[in-house]
Amino acid sequence: MTIYEFGMQMEKDGEMYYRELAQKTEDIGLQHILTLLAEDEVKHYAILESFKNEDKREFIETKILADARNVFQRLKEEAEEWHPREDQLDLYKKAQGLEQQSSDFYLSKANEVAEVYQREIFLKLAEEEKKHYFLLENMIEFISRPKTWIENAEFHHLDEY
């Protein structure tokens, strides 16, 4: 299996995992964030597929943190009505671990590819996976301590990245 095929499988698995998580959560906002994560994995898959086919595909950076910020803003406005399900925390922590593995994979493979544009894309993919990790970290914190997270400096969490 080539590094591209391995990466494609990793992205496909990530997409499926996020879609399953989206189906398991009852909150529309969190469903939206999980669907955005799944769609990012689809984009990553397409980039890797283009490498495998020796095409040059333009990399379009995700806007997932800005979109997630809007979701968290809505949840803040509905804070009195919102009661997160803590039973999904382990699932989000597992997803976070998968994002870390993906980031590590792309960073290591960036040094193995011959083409400069591929190296740059692998580094950008690693950065995207770090954003996903960061977003999941905020979801975990938000679910674990919603009132503290909301009150803490007007969403500086997502601005840090």
N, C-alpha and C positions, 0 to 999 in steps of 0.2 A: 504494500500500500504506500503510495507516495505521500509526501507531506500535505499536498493539496487534498488528496482523497481523505486523509485522516482528519484534516481541518474541516472538510465538508461534512463528514460524518458527525464530528463534534458539534458543528453549527446546527445540523438537522436535529440531533438529539436535544440541543438546547431549545430549539424552536418548539419541539413537541412537549418538552417539560413545561415551558412557559404557558403553552396553550392548555395543558392539563391543569396547571395551577389556576389559570384564569377561570376555568370551569368550576373549580372547587371553591372559589371565593364568592361571597354573596354581594360584596361591595362593588358597585359599578366603577368607582374610581380606581380601585386596585385592579379590577379586571382590565381597565383601560391601560394601566401601566404595564401589566403583565403581557398584554397583547402588543404593546409597543416594543417590549423586550423581544417577543417572538418575531416581530417583523424586522427588527434589527438583525436577528440571527439569520433570517432569510436573505437579507442584503449581504451579509458576510458570506453566506453560502455561494451566492451568485458571483461575488468577487473571486473566491477560490476556484469556482468552476471556470471562470474566464482564464485564470492562471493555468489550469490544467489543459485548457484548449489553446493556450498560448496567445490569448487575446489580451489587450490592454483595456481594462475597465476603469473608468474614473471612480474614485472613491468619494462618496458623499457623506460627510460627517453627520452623525445623528444629532437631533435636537431633543433627545429624550429627557434630558434634565430640565429643560424649560417646560416641556409638556407636563412632566411629573410635578413640577412646582405649581402649575395651575391646578392640578388635581388636589394636591395637598392644601392649596388655598381654599378650594371648595370644601374640603373636609374640615378645615378650620372653621369656616362659616357655619357648618352643620355640626359642630363639635358636640353640642348638647344631645343630638340624636344618634350620634355615631358610636357604636360599641364594637371595636375590632375583635376578631376571633384569634385568640392567642394560640389555638391548636395548630395553626399553619406556620408558626415561627420556624419550626424545624425544617419545613419544606423550603422556606426562603433562605435559611442558613445553608441548606444543601445547594441551592441555586447559587448562592454567593461563593461557595467552594468551587463549583463548576466554572464560574466566571474567573476565579483566580487561576485555575488550571489552564483555561483558555488563554488568558493574558500571558502566563508563563510560557505556554507553547509558542505563541506568536513571537514573543521576545527571543526565545532560543532559536527559532527558525529564521528570524530576520538575518542572523549571521550565517546561515547555510545557503541562502539563495544567491545566485550569481548576478541577477539583474538588479540594478539600483532601484528601479521603480517597484519591483516586488519587495525589496527590503523595506522601502518606505511604506508600502501598503501593509506589510506585516507589523510594522511599528504602529501604524494608525489603528490596525485591528486590535493590537494589544491595548492601546489607549481607550478604544471603545469598550473593551471588556472591563477595563478599570472603572469606566463610568457606570457600567452595569453593576459592578460590585458595589460601588459607592451608593448607587440608587437603592440597591437591596439593603445595604447597611441602614439607610435612612428609613426604609419601609419597616425593617425589623425594630428599629428604635421607636418609630412612630406607633407601631402596634403594641410594643412593650410598655411604652410610657406616653400615650397620646397627649395628655394634658401638658406634660413637661416639654415634649417636643414642640407642640404648638406655641407655647408661651416663650420659648427660647429664641429670642432675637429675630423674630419675623422671618423664618425660613432661611437663615444664613447657612443652614446645612447644605442646601443645594447650590448656593452661590460660592461656596468654598472651592469647588472643583473647577 
